Amino acid sequence: MSNRPALQFSLTALFVLITVSALVLSAVLGTCRLFGISAVDLLQTGIFQWAIYLTPRWLIWGVGIAMAMRRLRTHRKAATCAAVAFAGLIGSSLVACIAQMAVIHTMSSSQLGPSSLGWMLMVIQVVRLIADIVCWTLILMAIFTGRPVEPSPAALEADGSDPFSREDVDPFAQPDMEQPFDGQP
């Protein structure tokens, strides 16, 4: 195992970051064009406000994917769970935002009534909620999987044995009632 820092930025990392950002932007623009949303409509729907709101989350989730990929050889199960979860969080937020923009554009072009708009937005949010629950469950699995189960130091006595598994103490023994109790232990 090398002694390199966990996060190391290089020209390759910068290239990957710019390439991934360009691919995401291309996917968003291409999907919007598929639904008939022009660049002007896209700017008027607040895509940049949406991007400013989600960019910090995407950066953190992207760093999570990078860290998981670096640990893939040593902690395969935990790293796989984390990478899938972070990719799922990025994907679910991207798909939900694109779907919401498509629904709003469809309503603005008079192809969808206002009552249907509410139902469609609710369905999109419920699907995203379920995807987020699955992703966060995977993150919890990544945190706690493959860890050795050891008793805490406070639970062990000086001789190294577990105080709750001692055989010399009988929990069902009756107290000795022949000696009078004087209040002293």
N, C-alpha and C positions, 0 to 999 in steps of 0.2 A: 504494500500500500504506500502510495506516495505522500509526501508532506505538503502537497500543493494546497492552496486555499480552496475552500468549497466553491466560491464564486469567483471566476476569473474571466475578465472581459478581454477580448482580443478582437482582431479584425474579423476572424471567422464568426465570433458571436455577434458582432455588429452586422455582418453580412446576413446571417440567419435572421436576426431581428428585423432588418429592413425587408428581406424577402418575405417573411411571414406576414408582416404588416401590409405589403403590397398585395399578397395573395388574398388576405382578408378583405381589403378594400376592393379588389377586383371581384371577389365573390359577392360582396354587397352590391356593387354597382351593376354587375351582370344580372343578379337576381331581381333587382329593381327594374332594370330594362326589360326583363322577361315579363314582369307584371305591367309593363307599359308606363312606368314611372320615369319621367325625364329627369335630367340633371337639375333643372330649375325646380321641379317639384320636390326632388330629393333635398335640395338646399332649404326649401320652404318648410319641409316637414320636420326640420330640426335634427338632421343627421349629425351635425357637428356637436350639438348639445348632447345627443345620445352618445357619441364617441367620447366626449370629455367625461361623461358620467361613468362609462364602462372601461375606459383605458386603464385606470389604476388597478382595477380588478383583473383585467386581462394580463397586465404586466406581472402581478403577483402570481397568478395562476401559471403564466408562462415560466416564471422562475421556478415554480413548484415542479413543472414538467422537466425543466433542465436539471434540477437537483435530483429528481427521481431517476432520470436517465443515467446520471453519474453514479448512482448507487445500485444500478441494476445488477451488476455482477455479484456484489456482496450481499445485498438484501433483496433477492429477486421478487419474492411475493409482496413485500411491503412497497417496493418501488413500482411494481406493476400496478398495484391498487391505486397508488398515488397518481401515477401518470395517467391512468384511465380516468380517474376522478377529475383531475384538473382539466384534461382535454374535454371531458363531458361538460364541465361547468362553462368552459369557453364556448363549446358548441351549442349548448342549450340557450345561453344568453344571446348568441348570434342568431340562431334560428328563431327564437321568440321575438327579437326585435325586427327581423326581416318580415316575419309573419304579421306582426302588428302594423308595420308600415304598409304591407300589401292590403290588409283589411281596411285600414283608414283610407288608402287610395281608392279602393274599390267602392267605399261608401261615398267618397267625394266625387266619383264619376257616376253617381246615381245608379249603381248596379246593386246596391245593398241598402236596406232600410235601417233606420236608427235602432229598432228593437233587435234586429239581427246582429248589429254591430256589438252590442253589449254581450250577447251570448257568445259570439265568436272570440271576443277579447277574453272572456272568462275561460273559455275552453283552452285558449293559448296559455293563459296563466296557470291553469290547473296542470296541464301537461308539463310546463316548465317547473312547477313546484314538485311534481313527482320525479322529474329528472334530477332536480337539485337534491332531493332527499336521497336518491340512490347514490349520487356523487358524494355527498357528505358522509353517507354510511361507508362508502369505500375509503374515504379519508380516515375515518375512525378505525377501520380495519387496518389501514396502513400504519397508523400510529401504534396500535397495540398488538399487531401480529408478529410472531416470531420473537417475542421478548421472553427471556427466561423468567420463570416465576420463582422469586426468592422472598423469604420473609424479611421484613424490615429489621434493621439493627435494634430498634427499640423492642421488638417482639422477642428477641433472643436474650437469654440470660448470660451471665458471665461465663458459664461453662459451655456455652454454645448450643444448648438444647432448647427446644421449643417448650415454653412453660405450660402450654396447653396439652402437650402429649406426654407428660411425665407419667411413668407407670407407678411411681412410689406414692402418689396421691390418689386415694380412692374417693371419688366424688359422692359416692353413696354411703360412706361410712357415717355412723351415728356419733355425735359428739360425746365425749366422756363426761357423764353427769355425776360421777362419784366425787369429783373434786369441786369444792365450793367456788363460786365465781367471786373474786374480790375486786373486779373492775380493772385489774391490770392484765395486759396481754401476756 
